[in-house]
């Protein structure tokens, strides 16, 4: 029996033998072994059959990132499987590739709605808010009344007077957000996607232009305290926590828990009034 000498080779062979030839446009007639043949994977990946065979056998040295991406595409691997290829070959994940434009599932929206009196929302790596619950609409921003193109945290911070007025120290908050935004989009590989937003805000806001040009970078904290001067509820303090959405690395779930019983009562009353 042929020996497969490396974890990378074993993983490639395992994935290959699980693939359905008919689904990849190859004949589904009698085959001696399950899955795709090595030469079929090589053909789909636009690499030499000999080179692919060597990879499975643990020969020929480490592949390039380009070769791994071709194989991942040729085998139609999932993003976690592609990441695993990189970990086996190089010991580190691939560079981030931002994937935007997808909404959230109804199940995820139900998670938000289950937090009836706790503001919660989901934002992308480019800080577009794509989902929220009724408590968030009451205590933060009613994104349902905002055009989809305007549902961006950074855009609202620099172009919406109500958002600016709600901050205790707008300039300090804005400075921190710009530095955190830069770090988030770079980590997500989304620098190209936010170029139009950056150009627009640089034209319309001298404060943003100056902060962006400073090139400051900070990590967005996983938790902290948000103090707002709410136009209806008055001064409120919320304790926020940020969570990754499993399987959707470009999304973050943000929960804003009322910091005191008094704030919780205010939010509850406003939510109930909105729903009546």
C-alpha positions in Angstrom: 0.0 0.0 0.0 1.3 3.5 -0.9 2.5 5.4 2.1 1.3 9.0 2.5 4.1 10.7 4.4 2.8 14.1 5.6 -0.4 15.4 7.3 -0.9 17.7 4.3 -0.7 14.7 1.9 -3.1 12.7 4.0 -5.6 15.6 4.2 -5.4 16.1 0.4 -6.0 12.4 -0.3 -8.9 12.3 2.2 -10.6 15.3 0.6 -10.0 14.0 -2.9 -11.5 10.5 -2.2 -14.7 12.1 -0.8 -15.5 14.1 -3.9 -18.2 13.0 -6.3 -16.8 12.8 -9.9 -20.2 13.5 -11.5 -20.5 16.7 -9.5 -17.3 17.9 -11.0 -18.2 17.0 -14.6 -16.3 13.7 -14.7 -17.8 10.4 -15.8 -19.4 8.5 -13.0 -18.7 5.0 -14.5 -16.9 2.2 -12.8 -13.9 3.4 -10.8 -11.4 1.3 -8.8 -11.2 3.9 -6.0 -13.7 6.4 -4.7 -13.6 10.1 -5.4 -11.6 12.1 -8.0 -8.4 10.8 -9.6 -5.2 12.7 -8.9 -5.0 13.8 -12.5 -8.5 15.1 -12.3 -7.7 17.3 -9.3 -4.6 18.5 -11.1 -6.6 19.3 -14.2 -9.1 21.3 -12.2 -6.4 23.0 -10.2 -4.3 23.9 -13.3 -1.2 22.2 -11.9 0.9 19.3 -13.1 -0.4 15.8 -12.2 3.2 14.9 -11.1 3.4 17.8 -8.8 0.0 17.1 -7.2 1.0 13.4 -6.8 4.2 14.5 -5.0 2.1 16.7 -2.7 0.0 13.7 -1.6 3.1 11.6 -1.2 4.9 14.2 0.8 7.6 14.7 -1.8 8.9 17.8 -3.7 9.0 20.3 -0.8 6.4 22.8 0.4 3.9 24.1 -2.1 3.4 27.8 -2.7 0.3 29.7 -1.5 -0.8 30.0 -5.1 -0.7 26.2 -5.6 -2.7 25.7 -2.4 -5.3 28.2 -3.5 -5.6 26.5 -6.9 -6.1 23.1 -5.2 -8.7 24.6 -2.8 -10.6 26.1 -5.7 -10.3 22.9 -7.8 -11.6 20.7 -5.0 -14.2 23.3 -4.1 -13.0 23.2 -0.5 -14.8 25.2 2.2 -13.1 28.2 3.8 -12.2 26.2 7.0 -10.8 23.5 4.8 -8.7 26.0 2.9 -7.5 27.4 6.1 -6.5 23.9 7.3 -4.5 23.4 4.2 -2.5 26.5 5.0 -2.0 25.4 8.6 -0.7 22.0 7.5 1.6 23.5 4.8 2.9 26.7 6.5 1.8 26.6 10.1 -0.3 29.7 9.8 -3.7 30.6 8.2 -4.0 32.3 4.8 -4.2 36.0 4.5 -7.6 37.3 5.1 -10.0 37.5 2.1 -13.0 39.6 2.8 -16.4 38.3 1.8 -19.2 40.8 2.1 -22.6 41.3 0.8 -24.3 38.4 2.5 -27.2 38.9 4.9 -27.8 36.9 8.1 -29.9 33.8 8.6 -33.4 34.0 10.2 -32.0 31.9 13.0 -29.4 34.5 13.8 -32.1 37.3 13.7 -34.1 35.2 16.2 -31.1 35.2 18.5 -31.1 39.0 18.5 -34.9 39.2 19.0 -34.7 36.8 22.0 -32.8 39.5 23.9 -36.0 41.5 24.1 -34.7 44.3 26.5 -31.0 44.1 25.8 -29.8 46.1 22.7 -27.9 43.9 20.3 -26.8 44.2 16.7 -24.6 42.5 14.1 -22.0 44.4 12.1 -19.6 43.4 9.4 -15.8 43.8 9.4 -16.4 47.1 7.5 -18.8 48.2 10.2 -22.0 48.0 8.2 -24.9 47.1 10.6 -26.8 44.2 9.0 -29.1 43.2 11.8 -30.4 44.6 15.1 -33.2 44.0 17.6 -35.9 46.3 18.9 -34.0 47.3 22.0 -31.1 48.5 19.8 -33.5 50.5 17.8 -34.7 52.2 21.0 -31.4 52.7 22.8 -28.9 53.1 20.0 -30.1 53.8 16.4 -33.3 52.7 14.7 -31.6 51.3 11.6 -34.9 50.4 10.1 -35.5 54.1 9.4 -32.0 54.6 7.9 -31.2 53.8 4.3 -29.1 50.6 3.9 -26.2 52.6 2.5 -26.2 54.8 5.6 -26.1 51.9 8.1 -22.4 52.2 8.8 -21.1 52.9 12.2 -18.2 55.1 11.0 -20.4 57.0 8.5 -22.9 57.8 11.2 -20.3 59.0 13.6 -19.0 61.6 11.1 -22.1 62.5 9.2 -25.0 62.2 11.5 -25.5 65.1 14.0 -27.8 63.1 16.3 -25.1 60.4 16.7 -22.5 63.0 17.4 -24.7 64.8 20.0 -25.3 61.5 21.8 -21.5 61.1 22.6 -20.2 62.4 25.9 -16.9 63.2 24.3 -17.4 63.0 20.6 -13.8 63.7 19.5 -12.3 61.1 21.9 -14.8 58.5 20.7 -14.2 59.4 17.0 -10.5 59.2 17.4 -10.7 55.7 18.9 -13.2 54.5 16.4 -11.1 55.5 13.4 -8.0 53.7 14.7 -10.1 50.6 15.5 -11.8 50.7 12.1 -8.4 50.8 10.3 -7.3 47.7 12.3 -10.5 45.8 11.7 -10.6 46.3 7.9 -6.9 45.5 7.5 -7.2 42.3 9.5 -10.3 41.3 7.4 -8.5 42.1 4.1 -11.2 44.6 3.3 -9.0 47.7 2.6 -10.2 47.9 -1.0 -13.9 47.6 0.0 -13.7 50.7 2.3 -11.8 53.0 0.0 -14.9 54.8 -1.3 -16.2 55.3 2.2 -12.8 56.7 3.3 -12.6 59.0 0.3 -16.2 60.3 0.9 -15.6 60.9 4.7 -12.3 62.6 4.0 -14.1 65.1 1.7 -17.0 65.8 4.0 -15.3 65.8 7.4 -12.1 67.6 8.1 -12.0 65.7 11.5 -12.1 62.4 9.8 -9.5 63.3 7.2 -7.1 64.3 9.9 -7.7 61.2 12.0 -7.3 58.9 9.0 -4.1 60.5 7.9 -2.6 60.0 11.4 -2.5 56.2 10.7 -3.2 55.3 14.3 -4.2 51.7 15.0 -5.8 50.2 18.0 -7.6 46.9 18.7 -11.4 47.1 19.2 -12.0 45.9 22.8 -14.0 42.8 23.4 -15.9 44.5 26.1 -16.2 48.0 27.7 -18.6 50.7 28.7 -20.6 53.0 26.4 -22.1 56.2 27.8 -24.7 58.1 25.8 -26.8 61.2 26.1 -29.9 59.7 24.8 -32.4 62.3 23.4 -35.4 60.4 25.1 -34.0 58.2 27.8 -31.5 60.8 29.1 -28.0 59.7 30.2 -27.6 56.0 29.9 -24.6 53.6 30.5 -24.4 50.3 28.6 -21.8 47.6 29.1 -20.9 46.1 25.7 -19.5 42.8 24.7 -18.4 41.7 21.3 -18.6 38.1 20.0 -17.5 36.5 16.8 -20.2 34.7 14.7 -19.1 31.1 14.2 -18.8 30.3 10.5 -19.1 34.0 9.6 -15.7 35.5 10.4 -16.7 38.8 8.8 -19.5 39.3 11.4 -19.5 40.5 15.0 -22.4 40.2 17.4 -22.4 43.3 19.8 -24.5 43.2 22.9 -25.1 46.3 25.0 -26.3 45.3 28.5 -27.8 48.1 30.6 -25.3 48.9 33.3 -27.8 49.6 36.1 -31.3 48.6 37.1 -32.4 52.2 36.3 -31.1 52.0 32.8 -32.6 48.6 32.3 -36.0 49.9 33.4 -35.7 52.8 30.9 -34.9 50.5 28.0 -37.6 48.1 28.9 -40.2 50.8 29.1 -39.1 52.3 25.8 -39.2 48.9 24.1 -42.7 48.1 25.4 -43.9 51.5 24.4 -42.5 51.0 20.9 -44.2 47.6 20.6 -47.6 48.8 21.8 
